[in-house]
Amino acid sequence: GIKGQGAFLNGRQKLQVGPVELMKDAIVNAGCPADPNAFDASMKGMKALSTRTRGIRVIACSAVTLAWLAAGRLTAHFGYDLSSWDLTAGALLIQEAGGRVTDLDGSDYRIETRNMLC
């Protein structure tokens, strides 16, 4: 594929992020980092979101999580202290499927980004 022409499932079905607009309807995945400091931050994020969302998931494979998000199977994902090889392909899928990928501070995703919100 060519950047800007969308993302497709099995070359046929165009991927589109989900239509959920309200936090209370969102299913959010929390990253599960190996670093104990990053893990504590992730747990704080899950606790803060647990009563404000439809549900929290912890799927420890960013590649799968980001592909599911691009396909509309999850609403959002956040993760701390991640490596570029865990994020880059998924970030592109999400962007091509109409989603937004940022650092946790809201700045645009770049290959150097280690903390992700999408």
Secondary structure, 3 states (H helix, E strand, C coil): CCCCCCCEECCCEECCCCCCCCHHHCEEEECCCCCHHHHHHHHHHHHHHHCCCCEEECCCCHHHHHHHHHCCCCCEEEECCCCHHHHHHHHHHHHHCCCCCECCCCCECCCCCCCEEC
